[in-house]
Amino acid sequence: MIQKLKENLQVILVIGAVIGMTVSSMAYFAKANDLQLVEQRLDQKIRADKVYYMQRRLWQLYDYYKTQNCEAMPQPGKDECRAIKTELAKFTGRG
């Protein structure tokens, strides 16, 4: 009788441990939806940073050459200005 009670108690403890480990592992590891959301936010941040740095470089060119017209810049500035404007249009959806 006592032996049977010990065996039943062991089975109950093992089942409880397995359930506990399962629940704790589900709380510990990120869900696929959470990972997808983090990835989406990271992509948005990278995109925003690229647009910011391209716009910043464009403003530097404008300041350096004292004009916002790419065609009025010397050839190296003209080429870079055109390339940045084309790339910005792709990122912002205006091109």
FILODREN-426717 format. One record per residue (C-alpha): x, y, z; chain. Coordinates in nm, 3 decimals, decimal comma. Each point is the difference from the previous one (the first is absolute). Example, Ala and Ser with C-alpha at 12.3 -4.5 7.8 and 13.67 -1.06 7.14 Angstrom:
BEGIN
xx: 1,230; yy: -0,450; zz: 0,780; chain: A
xx: 0,137; yy: 0,344; zz: -0,066; chain: A
// end
This chain:
BEGIN
xx: 0,000; yy: 0,000; zz: 0,000; chain: A
xx: 0,273; yy: 0,249; zz: 0,095; chain: A
xx: 0,207; yy: -0,117; zz: -0,298; chain: A
xx: -0,294; yy: 0,068; zz: -0,234; chain: A
xx: -0,047; yy: 0,345; zz: 0,156; chain: A
xx: 0,370; yy: 0,082; zz: -0,055; chain: A
xx: -0,021; yy: -0,107; zz: -0,364; chain: A
xx: -0,312; yy: 0,212; zz: -0,058; chain: A
xx: 0,166; yy: 0,298; zz: 0,168; chain: A
xx: 0,308; yy: -0,039; zz: -0,222; chain: A
xx: -0,216; yy: -0,008; zz: -0,312; chain: A
xx: -0,188; yy: 0,310; zz: 0,111; chain: A
xx: 0,327; yy: 0,184; zz: 0,073; chain: A
xx: 0,148; yy: -0,096; zz: -0,338; chain: A
xx: -0,313; yy: 0,114; zz: -0,184; chain: A
xx: 0,002; yy: 0,326; zz: 0,199; chain: A
xx: 0,368; yy: 0,057; zz: -0,082; chain: A
xx: -0,059; yy: -0,059; zz: -0,371; chain: A
xx: -0,296; yy: 0,239; zz: -0,002; chain: A
xx: 0,200; yy: 0,259; zz: 0,194; chain: A
xx: 0,296; yy: -0,021; zz: -0,240; chain: A
xx: -0,232; yy: 0,030; zz: -0,298; chain: A
xx: -0,173; yy: 0,310; zz: 0,135; chain: A
xx: 0,325; yy: 0,165; zz: 0,104; chain: A
xx: 0,165; yy: -0,069; zz: -0,337; chain: A
xx: -0,301; yy: 0,150; zz: -0,180; chain: A
xx: 0,038; yy: 0,315; zz: 0,208; chain: A
xx: 0,379; yy: 0,010; zz: -0,047; chain: A
xx: 0,025; yy: -0,036; zz: -0,377; chain: A
xx: -0,144; yy: 0,266; zz: -0,229; chain: A
xx: -0,305; yy: -0,082; zz: -0,204; chain: A
xx: 0,019; yy: 0,010; zz: -0,380; chain: A
xx: -0,240; yy: 0,297; zz: -0,011; chain: A
xx: 0,219; yy: 0,194; zz: 0,242; chain: A
xx: 0,308; yy: -0,072; zz: -0,209; chain: A
xx: -0,178; yy: 0,109; zz: -0,316; chain: A
xx: -0,102; yy: 0,327; zz: 0,166; chain: A
xx: 0,356; yy: 0,066; zz: 0,118; chain: A
xx: 0,135; yy: -0,077; zz: -0,346; chain: A
xx: -0,254; yy: 0,237; zz: -0,157; chain: A
xx: 0,097; yy: 0,278; zz: 0,241; chain: A
xx: 0,368; yy: -0,058; zz: -0,070; chain: A
xx: -0,061; yy: 0,019; zz: -0,376; chain: A
xx: -0,190; yy: 0,327; zz: 0,047; chain: A
xx: 0,282; yy: 0,141; zz: 0,212; chain: A
xx: 0,266; yy: -0,097; zz: -0,256; chain: A
xx: -0,207; yy: 0,154; zz: -0,279; chain: A
xx: -0,055; yy: 0,322; zz: 0,196; chain: A
xx: 0,372; yy: 0,023; zz: 0,079; chain: A
xx: 0,093; yy: -0,042; zz: -0,366; chain: A
xx: -0,243; yy: 0,272; zz: -0,105; chain: A
xx: 0,131; yy: 0,229; zz: 0,275; chain: A
xx: 0,365; yy: -0,043; zz: -0,100; chain: A
xx: -0,074; yy: 0,044; zz: -0,371; chain: A
xx: -0,198; yy: 0,317; zz: 0,069; chain: A
xx: 0,276; yy: 0,124; zz: 0,227; chain: A
xx: 0,263; yy: -0,058; zz: -0,271; chain: A
xx: -0,220; yy: 0,179; zz: -0,253; chain: A
xx: -0,022; yy: 0,301; zz: 0,231; chain: A
xx: 0,380; yy: -0,006; zz: 0,038; chain: A
xx: 0,034; yy: 0,012; zz: -0,378; chain: A
xx: -0,247; yy: 0,290; zz: -0,019; chain: A
xx: 0,195; yy: 0,191; zz: 0,265; chain: A
xx: 0,338; yy: -0,074; zz: -0,156; chain: A
xx: -0,097; yy: 0,100; zz: -0,353; chain: A
xx: -0,240; yy: 0,277; zz: 0,114; chain: A
xx: -0,281; yy: -0,125; zz: -0,221; chain: A
xx: -0,282; yy: -0,254; zz: 0,012; chain: A
xx: 0,014; yy: -0,053; zz: -0,374; chain: A
xx: 0,206; yy: -0,310; zz: -0,082; chain: A
xx: 0,054; yy: 0,124; zz: -0,355; chain: A
xx: 0,176; yy: 0,315; zz: 0,124; chain: A
xx: 0,258; yy: -0,204; zz: 0,196; chain: A
xx: 0,337; yy: -0,109; zz: -0,137; chain: A
xx: 0,008; yy: -0,354; zz: -0,143; chain: A
xx: 0,095; yy: -0,197; zz: 0,319; chain: A
xx: -0,268; yy: 0,177; zz: 0,204; chain: A
xx: -0,252; yy: -0,029; zz: -0,283; chain: A
xx: 0,047; yy: -0,377; zz: -0,026; chain: A
xx: -0,025; yy: -0,054; zz: 0,375; chain: A
xx: -0,301; yy: 0,232; zz: 0,028; chain: A
xx: -0,187; yy: -0,184; zz: -0,275; chain: A
xx: 0,083; yy: -0,341; zz: 0,149; chain: A
xx: -0,119; yy: 0,104; zz: 0,346; chain: A
xx: -0,322; yy: 0,151; zz: -0,136; chain: A
xx: -0,071; yy: -0,316; zz: -0,199; chain: A
xx: 0,064; yy: -0,220; zz: 0,303; chain: A
xx: -0,213; yy: 0,223; zz: 0,224; chain: A
xx: -0,285; yy: -0,018; zz: -0,249; chain: A
xx: 0,014; yy: -0,383; zz: 0,018; chain: A
xx: -0,007; yy: 0,000; zz: 0,381; chain: A
xx: -0,272; yy: 0,261; zz: 0,039; chain: A
xx: -0,215; yy: -0,134; zz: -0,284; chain: A
xx: 0,016; yy: 0,317; zz: -0,206; chain: A
xx: 0,175; yy: -0,140; zz: -0,299; chain: A
// end
